[in-house]
Amino acid sequence: MLSRGATTLLVHKGINENDDRRTALDRYVNGLHDAGERRFDILQVAAVIYLKKLDELGEDRQARLAANETLAGNFNSRATHV
């Protein structure tokens, strides 16, 4: 029998076994299961939503990093021209 995490990996090919998101997803889905959710379809939908949210947070983090690097670059270039 496949674990819930392994089943999700089969359905969603974008997650490989070494991906940090997999560990987070396993904890999340197992937490839902431990809390009493046993319906596979609900767990599957929750997993997809969770992964989408992780991706959005990652994109937000990358955008903030890029903005900070740009601001730092502008500040450093102004400091050297003064």
C-alpha positions in Angstrom: 0.0 0.0 0.0 1.3 3.4 -0.9 1.6 6.2 1.7 -0.5 9.3 1.2 2.7 11.2 0.3 3.8 8.6 -2.2 0.3 8.7 -3.8 0.5 12.5 -4.1 4.0 12.2 -5.7 2.5 9.8 -8.3 -0.3 12.3 -9.1 1.8 15.4 -9.1 4.9 14.8 -11.1 6.4 18.2 -10.3 7.6 17.1 -6.9 10.6 14.9 -6.6 11.5 12.8 -3.6 14.4 15.2 -2.6 12.3 18.3 -2.8 12.0 20.2 0.5 8.3 20.7 -0.4 7.8 17.0 -0.1 8.8 16.9 3.5 6.5 19.9 4.2 3.7 18.2 2.2 4.1 14.9 4.1 3.9 16.7 7.4 0.8 18.7 6.3 -1.1 15.7 4.8 -0.2 13.4 7.7 -1.3 16.1 10.1 -4.7 16.3 8.4 -5.0 12.5 8.5 -4.0 12.4 12.2 -6.6 15.1 12.9 -9.3 12.7 11.5 -9.5 13.5 7.8 -9.7 10.1 6.0 -11.2 11.0 2.6 -8.6 10.6 0.0 -10.2 13.2 -2.4 -10.2 15.8 0.4 -6.6 15.0 1.3 -5.6 15.2 -2.4 -7.2 18.6 -2.9 -5.7 19.9 0.3 -2.3 18.8 -0.8 -2.6 20.5 -4.2 -3.7 23.8 -2.5 -0.9 23.5 0.0 1.7 23.0 -2.8 0.3 26.0 -4.7 0.5 28.1 -1.6 4.2 27.0 -1.0 5.0 28.0 -4.6 3.3 31.4 -4.2 5.2 32.0 -1.0 8.5 31.0 -2.7 7.7 33.5 -5.6 7.0 36.2 -3.1 10.2 35.5 -1.2 12.2 35.6 -4.5 10.5 38.9 -5.5 11.4 40.5 -2.2 15.0 39.3 -2.4 15.3 40.7 -5.9 13.8 44.1 -4.8 16.2 44.2 -1.8 19.2 43.4 -4.0 18.1 46.1 -6.4 17.8 48.6 -3.6 21.1 47.6 -2.1 22.7 48.0 -5.6 21.2 51.5 -6.0 22.4 52.5 -2.5 25.9 51.1 -3.1 26.2 52.9 -6.5 25.1 56.2 -5.0 27.5 55.8 -2.0 30.4 55.4 -4.3 29.5 58.4 -6.4 29.3 60.8 -3.4 
